[in-house]
Amino acid sequence: METLRLILTIADVLVCLVLIATVLFQSSKEEGLNSMFGGSAETFFGKDKARSIDAKLAKVTTVAAIIFVALTFVIGII
């Protein structure tokens, strides 16, 4: 039982690190006053590229968060 707990804890830490990394790599969704005064200098194509990367990062973040919560819950029960 201790071996299983150790394996789950290691997996939980790895998923936690993935979750932290994906959150840090995401671009900010808040434009604030910058968008009000025309401060956005991105072209149409640059925006699409960023959106696709941000969409992938958002999906990875969601999956990592679900796995993290499930693993933490299971470790708490064991």
C-alpha atoms as one frame of an Amber mdcrd trajectory, in Angstrom:
protein
   0.000   0.000   0.000   2.897   2.345   0.700   4.336   1.661  -2.749   1.051
   2.625  -4.377   0.898   5.796  -2.285   4.471   6.678  -3.280   3.748   6.138
  -6.981   0.573   8.221  -6.794   2.383  10.991  -4.912   5.160  11.124  -7.520
   2.549  11.216 -10.304   0.690  13.980  -8.420   3.839  16.090  -8.158   4.597
  15.625 -11.869   1.046  16.578 -12.855   1.295  19.582 -10.537   4.471  20.732
 -12.307   2.788  20.314 -15.707  -0.170  22.330 -14.431   2.079  25.134 -13.191
   4.028  25.216 -16.469   0.920  25.327 -18.665  -0.595  28.134 -16.631   2.614
  30.144 -16.832   2.924  29.660 -20.609  -0.586  30.931 -21.337  -0.952  34.476
 -22.542  -3.028  36.924 -20.570  -6.705  37.117 -21.529  -7.063  40.545 -19.942
  -6.299  43.421 -22.237  -7.622  46.150 -19.970  -7.037  49.728 -21.079  -4.540
  48.620 -23.704  -7.297  47.500 -26.086  -9.274  50.672 -25.481  -6.517  52.885
 -26.862  -5.503  50.660 -29.797  -2.362  49.255 -28.221  -2.717  45.873 -29.873
  -0.072  45.537 -32.586  -0.746  41.913 -33.575  -1.699  41.063 -37.115  -4.609
  38.820 -37.995  -2.365  35.827 -38.680  -0.371  36.319 -35.490  -3.589  36.344
 -33.510  -4.785  33.061 -35.017  -1.477  31.393 -34.265  -1.578  32.597 -30.686
  -5.170  31.449 -30.310  -4.375  27.943 -31.457  -1.455  27.668 -29.052  -3.537
  29.179 -26.262  -6.372  26.766 -27.032  -4.024  23.786 -26.795  -2.547  25.103
 -23.550  -6.036  25.639 -22.154  -6.980  22.035 -22.952  -3.780  20.695 -21.391
  -4.392  22.867 -18.325  -7.939  21.544 -17.956  -6.866  17.916 -18.283  -3.940
  18.388 -15.890  -6.204  20.081 -13.334  -8.735  17.240 -13.462  -6.001  14.617
 -13.101  -4.399  16.588 -10.260  -7.654  16.833  -8.319  -8.452  13.140  -8.870
  -4.980  12.000  -7.804  -5.038  14.231  -4.732  -8.446  12.867  -3.790  -7.276
   9.255  -4.199  -4.108   9.910  -2.178  -6.245  11.425   0.588  -8.431   8.330
   0.726  -5.514   5.877   0.836
